[in-house]
C-alpha cells in the first residue's frame, strides 16, 4: 500500500506496510495491526523493539511517553517515512501524517493550492475545487482558498494541514504532537477538531495522536504508554493520566 503524502515524502516498502483487505463474510480486521516491530537508527540503540499495537477502528487514540520512548519514530514508520528493521505493519487504509510544525508540510503559497497536493488522482478540475472547498469547511477555514498561507495563525496552519490529511482519503491520521507549538486556545481547538472528525457518524476516520501532555489524555477513546520502544495496552485516558507521575511524560 502506498501512503498519500505531500510531494517528496517516502513510502514504506511493500514488505513492511501492506494493505489488508477483509474478504466478504470474514470478521472485520483491525484498522491497524503492528506486530513485533523493531527499528534502530544507524549506529544507535534500538528505538523500537518488539512493539505491538492495534487500532480497532475509528476514534481518537493517543500515545503518551517521555523523550526517546519511540512514539514519534513509530508514527514515521506507520507513515512510510522509515523502514522497520523487523516486524510487520498491516493497515486497511491509507495513512496521512500531520507534523508538529505545520510549516514543515505546507508547501505552496495559498490554502487552496496546497490542498491540491493531497487530493487523489483521477478527479476533474471541478471535482478538485469542490474537494478543496469541502476540506476547508470541514476544519473551519471556509472561503480561504486564495488566502496566502503566510498570513495564517499557527492554529489555522495546523487546521490546514489536517484538512490536507483528510482530503487525501486517508482513514488513519497520524498526528505527532500537533498542539506542541500552539497557544492554549488553539491547542483546545485542534483537539476538539480531531475528536469531532474521528467520532462523526459514518466518517470512518481514526486518529493516532502522539502527546506528552497528560491533560490531553482525558479526551481520547483509548490511551497507551510508550516506554523503551514498546507500546503498552490501551487504557482509559483519564485513568492513565492519573496513574502517571506529574512530569512523567515530559518530552
Residue, then its C-alpha position, 0 to 999 in steps of 0.5 A: x500500500x502506498x501512503x498519500x503524502x505531500x510531494x517528496x515524502x517516502x513510502x514504506x516498502x511493500x514488505x513492511x506496510x501492506x494493505x489488508x483487505x477483509x474478504x466478504x463474510x470474514x470478521x472485520x480486521x483491525x484498522x491497524x495491526x503492528x506486530x513485533x516491530x523493531x527499528x534502530x537508527x544507524x549506529x544507535x540503540x534500538x528505538x523500537x523493539x518488539x512493539x505491538x499495537x492495534x487500532x480497532x477502528x475509528x476514534x481518537x487514540x493517543x500515545x503518551x511517553x517521555x523523550x526517546x520512548x519511540x512514539x514519534x519514530x513509530x508514527x514515521x514508520x506507520x507513515x512510510x517515512x522509515x523502514x522497520x528493521x523487523x516486524x510487520x505493519x498491516x493497515x486497511x487504509x491509507x495513512x496521512x501524517x500531520x507534523x508538529x510544525x505545520x510549516x514543515x508540510x505546507x508547501x505552496x503559497x495559498x490554502x487552496x493550492x496546497x490542498x491540491x497536493x493531497x487530493x487523489x488522482x483521477x478527479x476533474x478540475x471541478x471535482x478538485x475545487x469542490x474537494x478543496x472547498x469541502x476540506x476547508x469547511x470541514x476544519x473551519x477555514x471556509x472561503x480561504x482558498x486564495x488566502x496566502x498561507x503566510x498570513x495564517x495563525x499557527x492554529x489555522x496552519x495546523x487546521x490546514x494541514x489536517x484538512x490536507x490529511x483528510x482530503x487525501x482519503x486517508x482513514x488513519x491520521x497520524x498526528x505527532x504532537x500537533x498542539x506542541x507549538x500552539x497557544x492554549x486556545x488553539x491547542x483546545x481547538x485542534x483537539x476538539x477538531x480531531x475528536x469531532x472528525x474521528x467520532x462523526x457518524x459514518x466518517x470512518x476516520x481514526x486518529x493516532x495522536x502522539x502527546x506528552x501532555x497528560x491533560x490531553x489524555x482525558x479526551x481520547x477513546x483509548x490511551x497507551x504508554x510508550x516506554x523503551x520502544x514498546x507500546x503498552x495496552x490501551x487504557x482509559x485516558x483519564x485513568x492513565x493520566x492519573x496513574x502517571x507521575x506529574x512530569x512523567x511524560x515530559x518530552 
